[in-house]
Amino acid sequence: MNTSLDFRAVDLPDSTKDLRQEVRDFVAHIQPQINALPDSNFDADSSKWFSQQLGAKGWIGMTWPKVYGGGGRSFLERFVVTEELVAAGLPVGFHWIADRQSGPVLLRYGSEEQKQQILPQIIKGEACFCIGMSEPDSGSDLAAARCSAKRTDQGWLINGTKLWTTGAHHADYMIALVRTEAGGDDRHAGFSQFLIDLKTPGVEIRSIPNLAGKHTFNEVVFTDFYCPDSGLLGEQGNGWEQVMSELAFERSGPERILSAYRVLVELLRELNGEVDDRQAEVIGKLSAHIIALRRMSISVALMLEEGKNPALEASVVKDLGTNFEKMMPEMLRLVAPINTSERFQETLKSAILHAPSFTLRGGTREILRGVIARGLGLR
Ligand SMILES: Cc1cc2nc3c(=O)[nH]c(=O)nc-3n(C[C@H](O)[C@H](O)[C@H](O)COP(=O)(O)OP(=O)(O)OC[C@H]3O[C@@H](n4cnc5c(N)ncnc54)[C@H](O)[C@@H]3O)c2cc1C
């Protein structure tokens, strides 16, 4: 890991402008269809149909090798697509985890058979993934995870519980961190990752309502669950190193800055150009933060493009970005006019109810600050 930060004042190249326009045209075309989806149980954050439309455009697995059906495009181009989708508030949940981290983990550590079988499904928007890291007594302290796998003649016998598993109720697969040997003095030793097919018997997925009353995360219980030998992902015992590289993918994208961006857009719509001094000051401040954070996030995308490991910079972006997006709805609420539309109120309500989770998911701020301090050689 670096002991200094490698942020650069970069912007996206002009060559990405046409792509941005193409995504905006697509968003304008698809937004009314999403609003009109007939399913009354439609979960606004996740839609297989929407992910399939994106897959058809070539916007899932954009940076992955063409040999698996990927786009072979740059991380900066991927940045443009993800930024536009998040800013528009589209339901990206079905493919998001697979595109952001599970696919890259499979590319780096997966067997040829796993890559050939799974990556094309993700790219088409057909396979949904969830993250099996946290457990009932193991969140920040991931090395305390107790979910275990024992080798048997019929495959790996898995027992244990994963917690706060976002989207497990939609997911086809989980990449789970599981203990395969005792760690001894080294708490990080003895872990392995498994690619688990969630449609196999022996898995129970129980819903946990979030603060907004929505079903987004779950408790996933494995009871005498058999995973075939082919489900071992990467090297046995190398799980800790693999999971750390997975977290680096999770921590720096536009979704760590823009979770509450829709509130700003809806407020501007509401104000319709009539902005008083107090509103101008808050909107100006928030915009300046967004511009700076966005540049930092682009800088991380550039490091990925250059094949560097941006774990430290990604932690900085996540810490600053999620603190910013957490305070954004409250700052906008304080300057919103008294009589606002239902549309604005619903957007604000949703952002306020979800905001406490922004700094928790993907690693809490205390943990990130520990990572940053260690990375900079400060402790
Ligand atoms: C919306 C959302 C979605 C999530 N999705 C997933 C998912 O899909 N898959 C998954 O595996 N997990 C998921 N999580 C779980 C998330 O990773 C954990 O909540 C997070 O890592 C914190 O763990 P914890 O909840 O057990 O809290 P704890 O680890 O118990 O922490 C409680 C508090 O103590 C602080 N703390 C803990 N240790 C230290 C320390 N050493 N030094 C200083 N302070 C410390 C923490 O910062 C926190 O403020 C999700 C969480 C949320 C909120």
The ligand as an ORCA input file, in Angstrom:
! r2SCAN-3c Opt
* xyz 0 1
  C     -27.355     -0.278      4.220
  C     -26.382     -1.338      4.608
  C     -26.116     -2.359      3.716
  C     -25.214     -3.376      4.069
  N     -25.006     -4.389      3.179
  C     -24.149     -5.391      3.514
  C     -23.953     -6.496      2.631
  O     -24.536     -6.568      1.548
  N     -23.121     -7.489      3.012
  C     -22.444     -7.445      4.193
  O     -21.664     -8.360      4.443
  N     -22.631     -6.437      5.071
  C     -23.461     -5.403      4.756
  N     -23.673     -4.365      5.638
  C     -23.051     -4.431      6.955
  C     -21.944     -3.407      7.169
  O     -20.777     -3.784      6.487
  C     -21.725     -3.341      8.696
  O     -22.888     -2.769      9.254
  C     -20.533     -2.518      9.055
  O     -19.342     -3.145      8.633
  C     -20.465     -2.286     10.589
  O     -20.581     -3.479     11.279
  P     -21.646     -3.637     12.463
  O     -22.972     -3.210     11.973
  O     -21.501     -5.010     13.025
  O     -21.210     -2.564     13.573
  P     -20.038     -2.713     14.626
  O     -18.842     -3.298     13.982
  O     -20.585     -3.387     15.841
  O     -19.716     -1.191     14.960
  C     -20.549     -0.398     15.822
  C     -19.865      0.949     16.002
  O     -18.578      0.770     16.640
  C     -17.550      1.357     15.846
  N     -16.347      0.530     15.913
  C     -16.270     -0.822     15.720
  N     -14.983     -1.229     15.824
  C     -14.239     -0.116     16.043
  C     -12.838      0.123     16.211
  N     -11.961     -0.878     16.152
  N     -12.431      1.390     16.418
  C     -13.321      2.422     16.463
  N     -14.664      2.255     16.335
  C     -15.112      1.015     16.098
  C     -18.097      1.359     14.431
  O     -17.470      2.353     13.649
  C     -19.588      1.647     14.672
  O     -19.783      3.032     14.824
  C     -24.552     -3.349      5.331
  C     -24.827     -2.296      6.219
  C     -25.724     -1.311      5.869
  C     -25.988     -0.200      6.850
*
